[in-house]
Structure formats: structure tokens, C-alpha cells
Amino acid sequence: MTLEILTPERKIFSGDVYGVQLPGITGLFEVLDRHAPLVSALKEGKLKILKDKNNHSSYNIHGGFVEVLNNKTTVLVEGAMEI
């Protein structure tokens, strides 16, 4: 799955990943390879990029939106800081 994380200022991340965990407005959810199409609002919280089953990186995000379409996940956030 291809993941892109974008802020108004710059591209935070772009690449192939195993999955991503996101802080949805109604709770945490995960998007994996070949996920069904989805659009969701995100709240402030922790976004975790799953590069493979044993390797990940995390960001604190300040809310935004996610779109999943054709095995590509695009995350648009107001701000993000790597933790």
C-alpha cells in the first residue's frame, strides 16, 4: 500500500507501507493493504506508520482527513510532529 502524509507546508511521508493506524473521530482504526475505499475525519492524536510487521514510526497529528482509494492512502493533516 502507498501512503502519503501531507500538511499545508510540506510532505511528511511518502512510500510503501504495511499499514497505518489513525485516530478517527470515533476511535482508533487501522488501514492495511487492499483496504476498501474510505474517507474519514481525524482528530488530534497519534498516527502510527507500520513499515512492516516489526518496524514502525509515529507522529502526533493535529486533526485532518484520510482518503483510501485504489490501494493508496492519503492523509491530510493540519500539522504533525514525529515522536
WOQUI-V558606 format. One record per residue. N is the residue number from 1. RES is the residue in three letters. SS is DSSP state (alpha for helix, beta for strand, coil for the rest). PHI is phi in whole degrees, -180 to 180 (NA if undefined). OMEGA is omega in whole degrees, -180 to 180 (999 if undefined). Layout:
((N & RES & SS & PHI & OMEGA) (N & RES & SS & PHI & OMEGA))
This chain:
((1 & MET & coil & NA & 177) (2 & THR & beta & -95 & 179) (3 & LEU & beta & -123 & 171) (4 & GLU & beta & -128 & 175) (5 & ILE & beta & -120 & -175) (6 & LEU & beta & -124 & 170) (7 & THR & coil & -116 & 177) (8 & PRO & coil & -60 & -177) (9 & GLU & coil & -90 & -173) (10 & ARG & coil & -165 & 174) (11 & LYS & beta & -88 & -178) (12 & ILE & beta & -84 & -176) (13 & PHE & beta & -153 & 173) (14 & SER & beta & -152 & 178) (15 & GLY & beta & 167 & 178) (16 & ASP & beta & -86 & -177) (17 & VAL & coil & -138 & 174) (18 & TYR & coil & -77 & -179) (19 & GLY & beta & -180 & 178) (20 & VAL & beta & -148 & 175) (21 & GLN & beta & -104 & -173) (22 & LEU & beta & -131 & 177) (23 & PRO & beta & -88 & 178) (24 & GLY & beta & -69 & -178) (25 & ILE & coil & -67 & 177) (26 & THR & coil & -108 & 177) (27 & GLY & beta & 141 & -179) (28 & LEU & beta & -68 & 174) (29 & PHE & beta & -143 & -175) (30 & GLU & beta & -127 & 176) (31 & VAL & beta & -116 & 179) (32 & LEU & beta & -117 & 180) (33 & ASP & coil & -51 & 177) (34 & ARG & coil & 64 & 178) (35 & HIS & coil & -66 & 176) (36 & ALA & coil & -63 & 177) (37 & PRO & coil & -55 & -173) (38 & LEU & beta & -158 & 167) (39 & VAL & beta & -132 & -178) (40 & SER & beta & -148 & 172) (41 & ALA & beta & -81 & 179) (42 & LEU & beta & -119 & 176) (43 & LYS & beta & -104 & 177) (44 & GLU & beta & -61 & -180) (45 & GLY & beta & 165 & -175) (46 & LYS & beta & -100 & 173) (47 & LEU & beta & -105 & -179) (48 & LYS & beta & -118 & 176) (49 & ILE & beta & -91 & 179) (50 & LEU & beta & -97 & -177) (51 & LYS & beta & -70 & 168) (52 & ASP & beta & -157 & -173) (53 & LYS & coil & -65 & -177) (54 & ASN & coil & -120 & -174) (55 & ASN & beta & -131 & 180) (56 & HIS & beta & -146 & 171) (57 & SER & beta & -137 & -174) (58 & SER & beta & -132 & 176) (59 & TYR & beta & -135 & 166) (60 & ASN & beta & -89 & -179) (61 & ILE & beta & -113 & -176) (62 & HIS & beta & -109 & 179) (63 & GLY & beta & 91 & 180) (64 & GLY & beta & 162 & -177) (65 & PHE & beta & -142 & 174) (66 & VAL & beta & -130 & 174) (67 & GLU & beta & -128 & 175) (68 & VAL & beta & -118 & -178) (69 & LEU & beta & -157 & 176) (70 & ASN & coil & 54 & 178) (71 & ASN & coil & 62 & 174) (72 & LYS & beta & -126 & 178) (73 & THR & beta & -111 & 178) (74 & THR & beta & -115 & 180) (75 & VAL & beta & -112 & 177) (76 & LEU & beta & -110 & -177) (77 & VAL & beta & -128 & 180) (78 & GLU & coil & -73 & 178) (79 & GLY & coil & -171 & 180) (80 & ALA & beta & -153 & 178) (81 & MET & beta & -134 & 180) (82 & GLU & beta & -67 & 178) (83 & ILE & coil & -122 & 999))
